């Protein structure tokens, strides 16, 4: 008891200490840091009004969950006052990346995507890299679509002679004659700065143009090249003009392959967001320069405190604009944000080019989400199964996850050779060892309802007797009538409580709808969705299993009419004869000698006599 009392005293002391800090917080924009008992930063947040935000954490009792857990871990509070909300957003973003607090949203590492680096050197190199080194070099990207990156690198290579070597091309080393030209110089891919054949001024002019291309400003470079070409042509310098023309055509060809979205939009950012339960969100970013998509990137956030879409999108906007050094004065978003940036307008478009841009961004983020899901399910097949079972549970409002699904079907021809089949799916996958075949014993004639009743009764009466596990969902290969007869057996006869669904087919014998409830209601499921494909698979599988069993039984009966009535002829002999002669008719027509070659003389005489007396 003493320990418990002391603990309550400590908790009360901690609470009073924190409330004291909160009461003295300024009513200004800034960021706040929550620290645990070890002095580790566990959460960083921003606020338009620090005092108001602080009170929201400590003035009320939070619901059980991550936020309550966070509050219970806070031992101290630090804060930094800034001038504007924008400063607070930037500072929050930088501190989250620096400290990686436990309860903050986590931006998934994007080191797998390459960037283009313009190295900070006397004669800068241009190359792709996956490492960002803060040494004054300029980085463009990351590029999530690799062909786009290689396309722009190829353009740069054809436009400008750049060095590819790792030599230290300092003025001292070049003037001392330390280097010799390589093959790249001889094949005219490099202008030879290593031996002083190209001045730094000329080289850096090319680098400046390359940076503009990487920023997406190809329009201006194209215009300058056109003017240069026309000037040289007017001066009768046709060879030089031809070389400039080739560069101009390369630029124009590259521009024509870029995705042009609008002829009038320039320097615009577009953001969209898509969530994946329970704790993942994907944000897509597009940057438009001169009507062309210059940057396109989708990234993933891991939620820690059930953050809203608005909070996540705010973080994403700050992160991407800082990363890509965006200076856009307009940001297109899918919904209103409580966010202010200096000299920036937020637009939620309703129609026109801006609306089309937003739809393009949404399309990209949804595709990225689907691709990530497919990738995850390939690595972890169980994930797909759980998702499908959850979908069924949600669509049918089931109390339990349908870990085991059983489906029934009948097969007969005008009542003859009547059979039934039951297939079992465990965790959304066929469990073939649990499949069962049934010969219809009590029903005479083509009565599908009575046959279904018999099979369901036999199946689950045995499960009750043997104390075997029961399914979480029963599916009938049929509509309302089949569902009703199954319900009568399950509920009224066996007094079991198992959800029952029906799969109905259209006039083309294709799965068309899922029925559930009593009276049955149609459950709308998108065709070509994974769930629809699973239900179709279940229906096709039970139909295949029943038909195959019926076919086998019918074939055996047809063969039995001729050979099974002959005493002394077993299964092996029948099989051997049918394999050789293909039919009973041919066996009857064959000579004694021919039959003897297959089964021996003694059995051949029995077969021959038996078929003749039939």
N, C-alpha and C positions, 0 to 999 in steps of 0.2 A: 504493500500500500504506500509506503514511504516513497518508493521509486516512482510510482504512478503520480503521486502528489508533486514530487520534484519535477517530473516531466511536464506536468500541466503548468507549473510555475515558470519553467523555462520557456514554454510555448507562449505563455501570456507576456513574458518579458520581451521575447522576440517580436511579438505582434505589436506591442506598444512602441518598441524602438522603430519598427518599420513605418507605423502610422505617423510617428513624429517626423520622420524624413519626408513622407508624402505631404504632410501638412505644410512643410516649408518649401515644397517644390515651386518654382516660378511658373506663372501662367504664360509661358512663352514656348515657341517651337524648339524642339531639341530631340536628343536621343537619350534613352535610359538603359542602364545595364543592371541586370539582376545577378548577384553573386551568391554562391552557396557557402557553407561553413568553412570550406577549404580555401575560399577566396577565388574560386574558379568562376568565370563568367558563364552562366547557363542560359541567358537569354538577352538579346539586344532588340530594342524596339524604338520606333520613332513616334512622335506625337506633335500635333499642332499646338496642343496645350498640355504640358508635362503634368501639371497638378491634376487636371481632369482625368487624364489617362491613368495616373497612379491610383486615384480613388476607385477607378473601375476594377482594379485588382483586389483592393483591400477593404472596400466598404460593403461587400456582400459575400454571401456564401455561394461558392461555385458548385455546379453539378459535378458528381463524381466523374473523373476523367483526367485528361492530360493537363488541363489548365489548373485544376485543383492540386494535382501532383506538383506542378511548377511552383505554385504559391507556397506549398508546404516546404519546398526546398530553399526558398529565398532567405538569406541571412543578412544581406546588405544591399543597398541601392546606390548606384553612381549615376550621374547625369551630366550631359554637356548641352549647354544652351547655344543655339545657332540663330542666325538672322531670319531665315526663311524656311518654309516647308521643303523646298527643293534641296537646300543644304542638308536638312535632316535626312531626307531620302538617300542622298549620296553618301552621307556619313554612315548611316545604318548599313547600307550595302557593303561598304568597305570594311566595317567592323565585323559583320557576319562572315565575310570571306577570310578575315584575319584570324578570328578566334574560333570559328565554327562551333558556336554554342549548341549544347545538346538539344534545347527545345526550339531552336529556330528552323525555319524552312531550309532544306538542304538542296542546293543546286547540284544535280548530278554532274560528275566530272565529264568534260567534253574533250579530254586529251586524245581521244581516238580520232577526232577530226583534224585534218591538217589545215594549216594556214600558209599564206605566201609571205615570206620574209624579204624585206629590202634591207640588207645588212648595213649597219652603221660603220662604213669603211671609207678610205680615201677614194677607192674605186668600188662602189657597192656591188655586191652580188645579189641576184634575185633567185630564190629557190623555195621549194615547199619544205615545211617543217611541222613537227608535232610538239616541239618544245618552244615555249615563250621565254626568252631571256631578256630581262629589262636592262639593256645596255645601250639604249638610244636607237635601236633598230626599229623600223616600222613594220607592223604586222597587219595583214589583210585577211579576213576570214573570221572564224573557221568556216571551211566549206563542207557542208554535209552532203552535197552532191559532187562527187569527185570528177565526173566528166566536165562539169563547168569550170573547175579549177584547172584541169589539164588544157581545156580549150583556151583559156586566157593566157596560160603559160606558153602555149604553142604560138599564140598571136604575138606575144612579146618577143619570143625567140626569132620570129620571122621579120618583125619590125625593126629591132634594134640589135646591133652586134654587142653582146655583153660577155664579159669574162666568166668562165665557169671554174677556174682554178682556185686553189686555196692559198695562193702565194701572198705574202705580206707586201702589197704594192704601195709602200711608203715612198715619198719623194726621194729620200736618201737612197733607198735600194734601187729605184729605177735609174737615177742619175749615175750610180756607180756601175751600171751595166751588169748587175748581178744575175739577170734572167735572160732566157732565150725563148723565142716564140714556140708555141706548140702547134699541133695539127689543126686546132680550132681556128687559128689565124690563117693558115694556108687554105682552108676551105671556106674562108670569109665569114665565119660565125663570130669572130672576134676581131676588133680593129687594132689589137696589139698595144694596149696601154702599158704593158710590162716592159716594153723597150722604147717607150715614148712616142709611139706612132699615133696615139690618140691623146688629146689633152684632157685634163680633168674637167675643164669647163664644158667641153662638148659632151663628155660622158655623163656629167651631172644633169645637163639639159635633157638627155635621153631618160635618165632616171626620174626627173620631174614629170615627163610625159607618161612614163610607165605608172607612176603613182596615180596620176589622173585616170588612167585606164582602169586601174585596180579599184578606184573609187567609183567607177562607172561613168566618169565624165568623158565619154568617147565623142560626144557631139562636138565639143570645142576643138579637140585634136583633129577630128575629121575636117572641120572648117579651116583650120590653120594649114593642113596638108593640101587642101584644095586651092587655097590662095597661093601657097608656095609653088605648087605645080603650074598654075596659070602664069605666075611671075616668071618662072624659068622658061616656060614656053614662049612668052613674049620676048624674052632676051635671047631667043634662038638656042638655048641650052637644052636641046631635046633629050640627050642621054640622061642628064640629071633629072629632067622633068619626068622621064619614064620611070626612073627609080622611085620618085616621090609618088607617082601615080600608082605603082604597085603597092606601096604602103597604104595609100588612100583606099584602094580596093579591098585590101586585107581588113582594114578597120570597118568598112561598110559591110563586108561579108559577115564579120563577127557581130555587128549590130543587128543585121537581119536575122541572125539565128537566136539572138536574145529575145526573151519574152517581152514583147511590147504590150503594155496594158492600157496606155492612154497617151494621146498626143499632147495633152495639156498639163498633166500632173508632173511636178518636179519637186524633188527633195521632200518626200513624204514618207513617214513611218506607218506601218500597219501591224497591228497586234491582234491575235485571237487566242482563245484558251479552250481547252477541252479537259475534263476531269475523268479519272479512272478510279473507281472505288477500290479500296477505302481511303488510300492516302497518297495518291499520285495525281499530278497535273502536268499537262503538256502545253507549252506556249509557243506559238509560231510568230516569227518576226520577218517582215518584208520591208526592204528599203527601196523606194522608187526614185530614180534619178533620170531626168529627161524622158519620162514615160516608160522607162525600162526597169525591170526588176534587177537591181544591182546586188543586193544581198538577200539571202533567204536562209533562215535557220530555225530549227525547232529544237527546243531543249526541255528537259524534264525536271520537275521539282518534287521532292518528297516532303509531304506535309507532316508537321510535328504536333500542332495544336488545333487541328481541324480548321485551318485557315480558310477564309471565304475566297471565292473567285476574284473578288475585287482586290483583296489583299495580295494575292498571288500575282495578279496581272500588274499591279503597281510595282512590286519587286522586280518582275520581269522587264518592265519598261525601263526602269533605272539601270538594271544590269546590262541590257542589250545596247542601250544608247551610250553607255560609258564604254562598253567593249568595242563597239564599232565607231566610236567617236562621232556619233550622229549629231548634226546641228539642225535637223528638220524643225520647221516651225509649226508643222501640223502632224498630229498623230491620230490615225483612224483606229477606233476601238469598237468592240461589239456592244458595249453598254456604258452607261454613265459611270464615271469614276470620281470619287472625292479626292482629287489630286490636282495640285497646281504646280506648273513649271513656268519659269520665267520666259515670257515671249513665245509661249507654245499654246496652240489651240487644240483641244480635243474634239473630235468629230465622231458622232454615231450616225453614219449615213443611212438614208432611207431608200435612195434610188441613185441611178446614174453610175458613172465610172468609179466613184469611191465605194459604192455599194458592191460593185463587181470585184473590186480589189479585196474588200473584206471577205466576200464569199470565197475568193481564191485562197486567202489565208486560212479560212475555216476548213476548206477542202484539204489543204496541206497538213493541218494539225490533226485532222481526223484520219488521214492516210498514215501519218506517222504513228498515231496511237494504235491503229490496226496492225501495222508492221511490227511494232514493239510487242504487241500481244501475241502475234504469230511466232515471233522469235522466242519469246518466253515459253510458249507452249511446246515448241520443238525441244527446248532444253529441259522442260519439266512437263511431260504429258499429263501428269496428275492435275496440273493447274487447269488444263482444258476441261477435264472431266468434272472438276469441282464447279467451274463456271457454268457448264451446261446443266448440271444438276440444280444449281442455284436459280438458273433461268426458269427451269421447269417448276421449281418450288414457288417462285414469284408469280409466274403466269397462272398457276392453278391454286395459289394461296394455300399451299400445303403446310401442315404443322412441322413435319419432319423433312429433311433432305432425302430425295428419292434415291437412296444408295442402291436399292434393288428394285428393278422394274421387270414385270413379267407380262408377256403378251400371248394371246391365244388366237388360233385360227382353225377352221374346219376345212376338210376337203373330201368331196365325193362326186360320183357321176350318177345322177338320178337315184341317189341313195345307196348305190352299190359301193363296196370297198370303203365304207365311211371311216375316216380317221380324223384325228385332231393333233395339234402340236402346241407345245408351250416353249417359248424361248425366254431366256433370262439374261438381262443386262445388269451387270454390277459395276458401279461407278461409271456409268455411261459407256461401258464396253461389253461386247458379247461374252458370256461365260458359257462356252459350249458344253462343258462337262455337266452343266446343270440343265441342259435342254432335255425335254421329255416328249415321247411319242405315245399316243393313245389310240387303241382300237375301240371303236364305238360298240358297246355291248348291249345296251338296253333300248336303243332307238331303231325302229324299223322304218325304212323309207327316207326320203330327203327332207329331214326336219333339222335345219341348222340350229334353231333355238334350243330344242331338246338336247341335241348333241353337245352344244356349248354348256348347258346346265350339267350334264353328266360329267364332262371333263373337269369343269371347275369344282364340282362337288368332290370328285375323286381326288383331285390334286390337293385341296386344302383340308379335307377330312383326314387324309394321310399325314399332312403337315402337323395337324393338331394332335393326332394319335402319337406321332413320333417326336413331338415337341420341337419340330424343325422351325427355322426362322421364316417368318412370313414376309411378303414383299411390302415395300413402301408405296407402291403404285401398281395397279393392274390396268393394262391397256387391251382393249378388244379390237380386232381387225374388222371393224364394222361400225354401224351407226347407233342410233338410239335404241333400236330393238335389242341388239346384242348387249348393250350396256345394261338394259333393264333386266334381262335374264341373269346376267352375272350378279347384279345387285341383289336379286331375289335370293340367290344361293348364299352369297357372302353375308348379307345382313339378316335375312329372315330365317334361313335354315341353319347356318353355322354361327350366327351371332358374332360376326367379326366386323371390325371397323377398318376397312382398307379403301383408300380413294380409288375411284374407277374412272377411266377416261376412254374415249373411243376415237379411232382414226377412220374417217370416212374418205372414200375415193370418188373422183369425178367420173364422167362417162368415158373418159379415156383410160380409166383404171390407174390414175395417178393420185397420190396423197393430196387431198385438197383442203381438209380442215380438221382441227382438233376439237373434240367435244368433251365437256366436263360439267358435272353437277347433275342434279335431278330436280326439275326437268333439265335435260342437257342444254347447255349454252355453247355457242361457237366461240372458241378462243382464237383471236386473230394473231397469227404468227407470220412474219415476213418470209416469203419464199426465198430460197437460196441462203437464208441465214444458217449458222451452225446448228441451232436448235431444230430448225425445220429439217435439216439434213439428217440429224440424229433420229428424229421421229420417223422419217421416211426409211431410214436404215432398219429400224426396229420392225416396221410393217413389212418391208421387203424380205427381211430375214425370216420372220415367222411364216410368211406365205411360201417362201422357198422351201423351208423345212417341212411344212405340211404337204406341199405338192410332191416333193421328193419321196416322202414316206408313202403317200398314196400311190404314186407311180410304181414303187418297188412292190407294194402289196398286190397291185393289179397285175404286174408282170409275173409275179410268183404264182398267182391264181391261174393265169393263162397258160403258163408252162405246166402247172400241176395237172391240168385237165388231160394231158397227154402222157407225161412221164411219171408223175407221182403215184399214179394208180398201179404201176407195175411193181409187184412184190419182188424184193431183192435188189432194187436199184436205189442207191443212195444219192446224197447231194453231190459228192465228188464225181460220180459217174455222169449225172445229169449235166454238171458244169462242163466236163470234158467233152461230152457229145455236142452240146450247144455251141461250145467254142469252136469245134471243128466244122460242124455242119450248118451252124447259124440258125436253123429252125427245125421244129418237129417234123414238118412236111418233108424236108430233105433227109432227115434221119429215116423216116418211113420209106423213102424212095431208094436209099442207099443199099448196097449189097451186104450180105453177111460178112464177106471178106473185108470190106471197107470199114465196117463198124468194129470188127475184130482188131484192126490195126490201132484203134483208139483205146478200147476198153478190154481187150482180150476176147477169146473165142467164147468162153462160158457166159460172160455177161452179154456178149453180142447176141447169143441165141435167146437169152431171156428178153432182151429189148425187142428183138425182131418178133418173137412170139407174142409179146405183150401188145405191141402196136398193131399186129395183124388181127388180134382178137378184140381190139377196142371197138 
